[in-house]
Amino acid sequence: MRLWRYARGRLRPVAGCQGATPPRVRVGPEGLEAQPSEGRWIAPLSGLDGYWYEVVAGAEQAAAAAQRLAPILSQLLSAEVDTLRLAEDLADRLEEIELLYSISEVLGRTIRLEEAAQKIVREVSDVVGARRSSILVADESGRTLRPVAGYGLDVTRVAPVPVDDAESIAARVFRERRMIGYDPADPAWSTPGRGIDPTYRGTAFLSAPILYPTPEGAPRPVGVINLTDRVGADAFTQGERRLVAAIAGQIAAAIENARLVDRDRQQLRVRRELELAHDLQMRLLPRPAAIGMEASIGARCESAESVGGDFYEFFRLAEHRVGIMLGDVSSHGFAAALIMALTLSAAGIHASAADTPEETLQRLLESITAELARTEMHLALFYGVVDGTRGRLRYANAGHPHAFRVTGTGIAERLGATSPPLGLARSDTIKGAEISWHPGTDLLVLVSDGIVDARNAAGDRFGESRVLELVQRHSGESPASIVNAVFTAVSAHSPSAADDRTFLVLLG
């Protein structure tokens, strides 16, 4: 017996599916239908939207067994629905990040634009469940959009689209520099124009501009990505829209690179996409204002390279508690950035589901163990939960050396490690600790190695003592002002960063 989940246009494995090929699905007159094959019975589970069960046996035995098992499975799994949904969220976010990382790898290779674009439309279509997709690139004059790649249609038969075409959706998206979509199920929407493909069979679509950031600040449109014929529900979700927008930004770097290579044949490997990757990584970090009135936070992260392995995160938890996390991957660059992105993706899910910081880190380790082992990296990570109502700070410190509570009287207390770094520790070795907390006066101070170990021309370290002295000197100011003061000082001490620099202060 196998359990499948329908998401983004296909059946995805949940349990008992090791090595099995997903059954085929199609949109029939009464909605989504699965197509059973010889000895395989597939049907949806009653009361669990999106879940399908499959019985593999002889033809007659499979049908009979499926009818007997259906009510039992529904009853058993209904009690696990919250856990299953958490697993779905984690799987979807990991899939999106793996897609972004895969595209970054494709764009990082020296290959023709058409070849890269063809790989991208195929992978994007698979993730969002689109049967057809295309990428159009503006010519040097900016007067026409030229199809360079397509999935589910032959773009070599599609003529270039004039940018001033009043009826073309792609041309309008390019001119207005904004995403346009259409959902036929929403009566408030109206069809905005003509798609690129005259033989298009569906009704919903999504077209996004490909924008390249310029030094002047205003992004320059360089193309359009189109997605049509959504499998199953013929409309694209808000999450899929955000994902397509992020992918469009990565494609922009590839388009600009291709043009630079055409202008100068001696420049074979242009790495402009690193700038975009840095921007994408920085967008993964939360804004301090997101925590609302629960606490005041100042935070900044600066990578030594275009992308890095330092990160921070914070969460609004139940009962007015605030969760604060800072991590430092044991390297920097693209590999460390992937670990950072995977950790951020999983942390939000586990922090809201776990009861304690140590349980959060235990679950987090289970989520990223395979990737840490594959990259031979480890992760120093501090996660604390401030409970101002009860006056307590509970934390788990997986090998992060620079974590402090600074009291209102200026006394700095180190919050020492409670376990080795993730990747060097087993789940059962991760422990927690708890101390008192005075709301409105105590500061939680988290610093990465890149600040403490920064060296000047004479080789002198910036050091913890300088950091704490600056915190104490500016303790009457806002956390953001304290962060600015420390970064100003460390930049003056060591203008060139050899390691990622991250600093976080919480007043709660």
C-alpha positions as CSV (number, residue, x, y, z in Angstrom):
1,M,0.0,0.0,0.0
2,R,1.2,3.5,-0.8
3,L,0.1,7.0,0.2
4,W,0.4,9.9,-2.3
5,R,-0.3,13.7,-2.0
6,Y,-1.5,15.8,-5.0
7,A,0.4,19.1,-5.2
8,R,1.4,21.4,-8.0
9,G,0.1,19.2,-10.8
10,R,1.3,15.7,-9.8
11,L,1.1,13.0,-7.2
12,R,4.0,13.2,-4.7
13,P,5.1,10.4,-2.4
14,V,4.1,10.4,1.3
15,A,4.6,6.9,2.6
16,G,5.5,3.4,1.2
17,C,6.4,4.9,-2.2
18,Q,10.2,4.1,-2.3
19,G,11.2,3.5,-5.9
20,A,7.6,3.6,-7.1
21,T,6.5,5.6,-10.2
22,P,3.7,8.0,-9.4
23,P,0.3,7.1,-11.0
24,R,-0.7,9.4,-13.8
25,V,-3.5,12.0,-13.2
26,R,-5.6,14.0,-15.5
27,V,-8.4,16.6,-15.3
28,G,-11.7,14.9,-16.2
29,P,-15.2,16.2,-16.4
30,E,-15.7,15.8,-12.7
31,G,-12.3,17.1,-11.6
32,L,-9.0,15.3,-10.9
33,E,-8.9,11.7,-11.9
34,A,-6.1,9.1,-11.5
35,Q,-5.5,6.4,-14.1
36,P,-5.0,3.0,-12.5
37,S,-2.9,0.4,-14.2
38,E,-2.9,-3.4,-14.0
39,G,-2.7,-4.5,-10.4
40,R,-2.6,-0.9,-9.1
41,W,-5.7,0.6,-7.5
42,I,-5.6,4.4,-6.8
43,A,-8.3,6.6,-5.3
44,P,-8.7,9.8,-3.1
45,L,-9.0,9.4,0.7
46,S,-12.3,10.7,2.0
47,G,-12.0,13.7,4.4
48,L,-8.3,14.3,3.6
49,D,-8.2,16.7,0.7
50,G,-5.4,16.1,-1.7
51,Y,-4.4,12.6,-0.3
52,W,-4.6,9.4,-2.5
53,Y,-4.1,5.8,-1.5
54,E,-2.8,3.1,-3.8
55,V,-3.1,-0.7,-3.4
56,V,-0.7,-2.9,-5.4
57,A,-1.9,-6.5,-5.8
58,G,-3.7,-8.6,-8.4
59,A,-6.4,-6.8,-10.2
60,E,-9.3,-8.3,-8.2
61,Q,-7.5,-8.3,-4.9
62,A,-6.4,-4.7,-5.3
63,A,-9.9,-3.4,-5.8
64,A,-11.3,-5.4,-2.9
65,A,-8.5,-4.5,-0.5
66,A,-8.8,-0.8,-1.4
67,Q,-12.5,-0.7,-0.5
68,R,-11.8,-2.4,2.9
69,L,-8.8,-0.1,3.7
70,A,-10.3,3.2,2.7
71,P,-12.3,3.9,5.9
72,I,-9.5,2.6,8.1
73,L,-6.9,4.8,6.5
74,S,-9.1,7.9,6.6
75,Q,-9.8,7.4,10.3
76,L,-6.1,6.8,11.1
77,L,-4.7,9.6,9.1
78,S,-7.3,12.2,10.1
79,A,-5.6,12.2,13.5
80,E,-2.3,12.9,11.9
81,V,-3.5,15.7,9.6
82,D,-1.6,18.5,11.4
83,T,1.7,16.6,11.2
84,L,1.1,15.8,7.6
85,R,0.4,19.5,6.8
86,L,3.6,20.5,8.6
87,A,5.5,17.9,6.5
88,E,3.8,19.3,3.3
89,D,4.9,22.9,4.1
90,L,8.4,21.8,4.8
91,A,8.6,19.7,1.6
92,D,7.2,22.5,-0.5
93,R,9.6,25.1,0.8
94,L,12.5,22.7,0.4
95,E,11.4,22.0,-3.1
96,E,11.3,25.7,-3.9
97,I,14.8,26.3,-2.4
98,E,16.2,23.3,-4.2
99,L,14.8,24.7,-7.5
100,L,16.3,28.1,-6.9
101,Y,19.7,26.5,-6.0
102,S,19.5,24.2,-9.1
103,I,18.8,27.3,-11.3
104,S,21.8,29.1,-9.7
105,E,24.0,26.1,-10.6
106,V,22.7,26.1,-14.2
107,L,23.3,29.8,-14.6
108,G,26.8,29.5,-13.0
109,R,28.0,27.3,-15.8
110,T,29.3,28.7,-19.1
111,I,26.5,27.6,-21.4
112,R,24.4,29.3,-24.1
113,L,21.5,31.4,-22.9
114,E,19.1,29.2,-24.9
115,E,20.4,26.1,-23.3
116,A,20.1,27.5,-19.8
117,A,16.6,28.9,-20.5
118,Q,15.4,25.5,-21.7
119,K,16.5,23.8,-18.5
120,I,14.8,26.5,-16.4
121,V,11.4,26.4,-18.1
122,R,11.3,22.6,-17.8
123,E,12.2,22.6,-14.0
124,V,9.9,25.6,-13.2
125,S,7.0,24.0,-15.1
126,D,7.5,20.7,-13.1
127,V,7.4,22.5,-9.7
128,V,4.4,24.8,-10.3
129,G,2.5,22.2,-12.5
130,A,2.4,24.1,-15.8
131,R,2.0,22.1,-19.0
132,R,3.4,25.0,-21.1
133,S,5.9,27.7,-20.4
134,S,8.2,30.1,-22.4
135,I,10.9,32.6,-21.9
136,L,11.1,35.7,-24.2
137,V,14.1,38.0,-24.3
138,A,14.2,41.6,-25.5
139,D,16.6,42.3,-28.4
140,E,19.4,44.9,-28.1
141,S,17.1,47.6,-29.5
142,G,14.4,46.8,-26.9
143,R,11.7,46.8,-29.6
144,T,10.8,43.1,-29.8
145,L,10.6,40.1,-27.5
146,R,12.3,37.0,-29.0
147,P,11.3,33.5,-27.7
148,V,14.4,31.6,-26.6
149,A,13.0,28.6,-24.8
150,G,9.7,26.7,-24.4
151,Y,8.2,23.8,-22.6
152,G,5.1,22.1,-24.1
153,L,5.3,24.2,-27.3
154,D,7.8,24.8,-30.1
155,V,9.0,28.4,-29.7
156,T,10.8,28.2,-33.1
157,R,7.4,28.5,-34.7
158,V,6.5,31.6,-32.6
159,A,7.3,35.0,-34.2
160,P,8.9,37.7,-32.1
161,V,6.5,39.9,-30.3
162,P,6.7,43.7,-30.8
163,V,7.0,45.5,-27.4
164,D,4.4,48.0,-28.5
165,D,1.8,45.3,-29.3
166,A,-1.3,46.5,-27.5
167,E,-3.0,43.1,-27.4
168,S,-0.1,40.9,-26.3
169,I,0.1,40.0,-22.6
170,A,3.8,39.5,-22.7
171,A,4.4,42.9,-24.3
172,R,2.2,44.5,-21.7
173,V,4.1,42.8,-18.8
174,F,7.4,44.0,-20.3
175,R,6.2,47.6,-20.8
176,E,4.5,47.9,-17.4
177,R,7.2,45.9,-15.5
178,R,4.7,44.0,-13.4
179,M,3.3,40.5,-13.2
180,I,-0.1,39.7,-14.8
181,G,-2.1,36.6,-14.1
182,Y,-5.6,35.4,-14.9
183,D,-7.9,33.2,-12.8
184,P,-11.1,32.2,-14.6
185,A,-12.6,31.0,-11.3
186,D,-12.5,34.6,-10.0
187,P,-15.4,36.7,-11.3
188,A,-13.6,39.9,-10.5
189,W,-10.9,39.2,-13.1
190,S,-11.2,39.7,-16.8
191,T,-9.0,38.4,-19.6
192,P,-6.3,41.0,-20.1
193,G,-5.1,40.2,-23.6
194,R,-3.7,37.6,-26.0
195,G,-1.2,35.0,-25.0
196,I,2.0,34.1,-26.9
197,D,0.6,30.8,-28.1
198,P,-2.5,31.0,-30.4
199,T,-3.2,27.3,-29.8
200,Y,-3.3,27.6,-26.0
201,R,-5.9,25.3,-24.6
202,G,-6.4,26.6,-21.1
203,T,-7.8,29.8,-19.7
204,A,-5.6,30.7,-16.7
205,F,-2.0,32.0,-17.1
206,L,0.8,33.8,-15.3
207,S,3.3,36.2,-17.0
208,A,6.1,37.8,-15.0
209,P,8.7,40.4,-16.1
210,I,12.4,39.6,-16.0
211,L,14.0,42.6,-14.4
212,Y,17.7,43.3,-14.1
213,P,18.9,45.6,-11.3
214,T,20.9,48.6,-12.5
215,P,23.3,51.0,-10.6
216,E,20.8,53.8,-11.1
217,G,18.3,51.9,-8.9
218,A,15.4,51.4,-11.4
219,P,15.4,47.8,-12.7
220,R,15.6,47.4,-16.5
221,P,13.2,44.9,-18.2
222,V,15.1,42.3,-20.3
223,G,12.4,39.7,-20.9
224,V,9.2,37.8,-19.8
225,I,8.5,34.3,-18.5
226,N,5.0,32.8,-19.2
227,L,3.3,29.8,-17.6
228,T,0.1,28.3,-18.9
229,D,-2.1,25.2,-18.8
230,R,-1.9,24.6,-15.0
231,V,-2.4,20.9,-14.2
232,G,-5.4,20.4,-12.0
233,A,-6.7,23.7,-10.5
234,D,-6.2,26.0,-13.5
235,A,-4.9,29.0,-11.3
236,F,-1.5,29.9,-9.8
237,T,-1.2,30.4,-6.0
238,Q,0.4,33.4,-4.3
239,G,3.3,31.2,-3.3
240,E,3.9,30.2,-6.9
241,R,3.8,33.8,-7.9
242,R,6.5,34.7,-5.4
243,L,8.6,31.7,-6.6
244,V,8.3,32.7,-10.3
245,A,9.2,36.3,-9.4
246,A,12.4,35.1,-7.7
247,I,13.2,32.8,-10.6
248,A,12.7,35.7,-13.1
249,G,15.3,37.7,-11.1
250,Q,17.8,34.9,-11.6
251,I,17.1,34.6,-15.3
252,A,17.8,38.4,-15.6
253,A,21.4,37.8,-14.6
254,A,21.8,35.1,-17.2
255,I,20.3,37.3,-20.0
256,E,22.7,40.2,-19.1
257,N,25.6,37.8,-18.9
258,A,24.9,36.5,-22.4
259,R,24.9,40.0,-23.7
260,L,28.2,40.8,-22.0
261,V,29.8,37.7,-23.5
262,D,28.5,38.6,-27.0
263,R,30.0,42.1,-26.6
264,D,33.4,40.8,-25.3
265,R,34.4,37.3,-26.3
266,Q,37.4,37.3,-24.0
267,Q,35.1,37.5,-20.9
268,L,34.1,33.8,-20.8
269,R,32.8,33.6,-17.3
270,V,30.9,36.6,-16.1
271,R,29.5,36.3,-12.6
272,R,26.9,39.0,-12.4
273,E,24.3,36.5,-11.2
274,L,26.2,36.5,-7.8
275,E,24.9,40.0,-7.2
276,L,21.3,38.7,-7.7
277,A,22.0,35.7,-5.5
278,H,23.2,38.0,-2.7
279,D,20.0,40.1,-3.0
280,L,17.9,36.9,-3.0
281,Q,19.7,35.6,0.1
282,M,19.2,38.9,1.9
283,R,15.5,38.8,1.2
284,L,15.3,35.5,3.1
285,L,16.3,37.3,6.3
286,P,13.4,38.9,8.2
287,R,12.9,42.6,8.8
288,P,13.0,43.6,12.5
289,A,9.6,45.3,12.2
290,A,8.1,41.9,11.5
291,I,8.2,41.0,15.2
292,G,5.7,43.8,16.0
293,M,5.3,45.1,19.5
294,E,6.5,42.0,21.3
295,A,10.2,43.2,21.3
296,S,12.6,45.7,19.8
297,I,15.3,44.2,17.5
298,G,18.3,45.4,15.7
299,A,20.0,43.0,13.2
300,R,22.4,43.1,10.3
301,C,24.2,40.5,8.2
302,E,27.0,41.3,5.7
303,S,28.5,38.5,3.6
304,A,32.2,38.3,2.9
305,E,31.4,37.0,-0.6
306,S,28.3,37.6,-2.8
307,V,26.5,35.0,-0.7
308,G,27.4,33.6,2.7
309,G,26.5,31.2,5.5
310,D,25.6,33.6,8.3
311,F,21.9,34.2,9.0
312,Y,19.4,35.2,11.7
313,E,15.7,34.6,12.2
314,F,13.1,35.6,14.8
315,F,9.6,34.3,15.5
316,R,6.4,35.5,17.2
317,L,5.3,32.6,19.3
318,A,2.3,31.8,21.4
319,E,1.7,33.5,24.8
320,H,3.6,36.7,23.7
321,R,6.9,34.9,23.5
322,V,9.7,35.8,21.0
323,G,12.1,33.3,19.4
324,I,15.5,34.6,18.3
325,M,18.0,32.5,16.2
326,L,21.5,33.2,14.8
327,G,23.5,30.7,12.9
328,D,27.0,30.5,11.3
329,V,27.8,27.9,8.7
330,S,31.4,26.6,8.8
331,S,32.2,28.1,5.4
332,H,30.9,30.8,3.0
333,G,29.9,31.0,-0.6
334,F,27.3,29.1,-2.5
335,A,27.5,25.8,-0.5
336,A,27.1,27.7,2.8
337,A,24.3,29.7,1.3
338,L,22.4,26.5,0.5
339,I,22.7,25.3,4.1
340,M,21.6,28.7,5.3
341,A,18.5,28.7,3.0
342,L,17.5,25.1,4.0
343,T,17.9,26.0,7.7
344,L,15.8,29.1,7.4
345,S,13.1,27.2,5.5
346,A,12.9,24.4,8.1
347,A,13.3,26.6,11.2
348,G,10.1,28.5,10.8
349,I,8.1,25.3,10.7
350,H,9.9,23.6,13.6
351,A,9.9,26.7,15.9
352,S,6.2,27.0,15.8
353,A,5.6,23.3,16.4
354,A,8.1,22.6,19.1
355,D,7.7,23.3,22.8
356,T,11.3,24.2,23.7
357,P,14.4,25.6,21.9
358,E,16.2,22.3,22.3
359,E,13.3,20.4,20.7
360,T,13.4,22.9,17.8
361,L,17.1,22.3,17.2
362,Q,16.6,18.5,17.5
363,R,14.0,18.6,14.8
364,L,16.0,21.0,12.7
365,L,19.0,18.7,12.8
366,E,16.9,15.9,11.5
367,S,15.8,18.1,8.6
368,I,19.3,19.1,7.5
369,T,21.6,16.2,8.6
370,A,21.9,14.7,5.1
371,E,22.9,18.1,3.5
372,L,25.4,18.8,6.3
373,A,27.0,15.4,5.7
374,R,27.0,15.8,1.9
375,T,28.8,19.2,2.1
376,E,31.0,18.1,5.1
377,M,29.9,21.3,6.9
378,H,28.6,22.0,10.4
379,L,26.4,24.8,11.8
380,A,26.9,26.8,15.0
381,L,23.5,27.9,16.0
382,F,21.9,29.7,19.0
383,Y,18.1,29.7,19.5
384,G,16.5,31.4,22.5
385,V,12.9,32.1,23.5
386,V,12.2,35.2,25.6
387,D,9.2,34.9,27.8
388,G,8.7,38.5,29.1
389,T,5.5,37.5,30.9
390,R,7.2,34.9,33.1
391,G,10.6,36.7,33.2
392,R,12.5,33.8,31.6
393,L,14.9,33.2,28.7
394,R,15.2,29.6,27.6
395,Y,17.8,28.7,25.0
396,A,19.7,26.0,23.2
397,N,23.2,26.8,22.1
398,A,24.7,24.4,19.5
399,G,28.3,25.5,19.6
400,H,27.8,29.3,19.1
401,P,30.6,31.0,21.2
402,H,29.4,34.6,21.2
403,A,26.0,34.8,22.9
404,F,25.3,37.1,25.9
405,R,22.7,38.5,28.2
406,V,23.6,42.1,29.1
407,T,21.7,43.4,32.1
408,G,20.4,46.9,32.7
409,T,23.4,47.5,34.9
410,G,25.8,46.6,32.1
411,I,26.8,43.2,33.4
412,A,27.5,40.8,30.5
413,E,26.7,37.1,31.1
414,R,27.8,34.5,28.5
415,L,25.2,32.1,27.4
416,G,27.4,29.1,26.9
417,A,27.1,26.1,24.5
418,T,24.7,23.4,25.6
419,S,25.7,21.0,22.7
420,P,28.3,20.8,19.9
421,P,27.4,22.5,16.5
422,L,24.8,20.8,14.3
423,G,26.5,18.3,12.1
424,L,28.9,17.4,14.9
425,A,26.2,16.6,17.5
426,R,23.7,13.8,17.7
427,S,20.1,14.8,18.3
428,D,20.1,13.3,21.8
429,T,23.0,15.5,22.9
430,I,21.2,18.8,22.2
431,K,20.2,20.2,25.6
432,G,18.6,23.5,26.8
433,A,19.2,26.0,29.6
434,E,17.1,28.7,31.3
435,I,17.9,32.0,33.0
436,S,16.0,34.9,34.4
437,W,15.0,37.8,32.1
438,H,14.1,41.4,33.0
439,P,11.8,42.8,30.3
440,G,12.6,46.4,29.2
441,T,16.2,46.3,30.6
442,D,18.0,43.1,29.6
443,L,19.6,42.8,26.2
444,L,20.1,39.5,24.2
445,V,23.4,40.0,22.2
446,L,24.4,37.5,19.5
447,V,27.6,38.0,17.4
448,S,29.2,36.0,14.7
449,D,32.9,35.1,14.3
450,G,33.3,37.5,11.4
451,I,33.0,40.5,13.8
452,V,34.9,39.1,16.8
453,D,37.8,37.8,14.6
454,A,38.1,40.8,12.3
455,R,41.7,41.9,12.2
456,N,43.3,45.3,11.3
457,A,46.5,45.8,9.3
458,A,48.6,45.1,12.4
459,G,46.8,41.7,12.9
460,D,44.9,42.8,16.1
461,R,41.4,41.1,16.6
462,F,38.4,43.3,17.1
463,G,37.5,40.9,20.0
464,E,34.5,40.3,22.2
465,S,35.6,43.0,24.7
466,R,35.2,45.8,22.2
467,V,31.8,44.5,21.2
468,L,30.5,44.3,24.8
469,E,32.0,47.7,25.6
470,L,30.1,49.3,22.6
471,V,26.9,47.5,23.7
472,Q,27.3,48.9,27.3
473,R,28.1,52.4,26.1
474,H,25.1,52.6,23.8
475,S,22.7,50.5,26.0
476,G,20.3,53.4,26.5
477,E,19.8,53.6,22.7
478,S,17.6,51.4,20.5
479,P,18.9,48.0,19.4
480,A,19.2,49.3,15.8
481,S,21.5,52.1,17.0
482,I,23.6,49.6,19.0
483,V,24.0,47.4,15.8
484,N,25.0,50.5,13.7
485,A,27.6,51.5,16.3
486,V,29.2,48.1,16.3
487,F,29.3,47.8,12.5
488,T,30.8,51.3,12.2
489,A,33.5,50.4,14.6
490,V,34.4,47.0,13.1
491,S,34.4,48.5,9.6
492,A,36.9,51.1,10.7
493,H,39.0,48.4,12.4
494,S,38.9,46.1,9.4
495,P,37.4,47.5,6.2
496,S,37.8,44.2,4.3
497,A,35.7,41.3,5.7
498,A,37.4,37.9,5.6
499,D,34.3,36.2,7.0
500,D,30.6,36.9,7.1
501,R,29.6,39.4,9.8
502,T,26.3,39.2,11.7
503,F,25.1,41.0,14.8
504,L,21.8,40.9,16.6
505,V,20.4,42.8,19.6
506,L,17.0,42.2,21.3
507,L,15.4,44.3,23.9
508,G,12.2,42.5,25.1
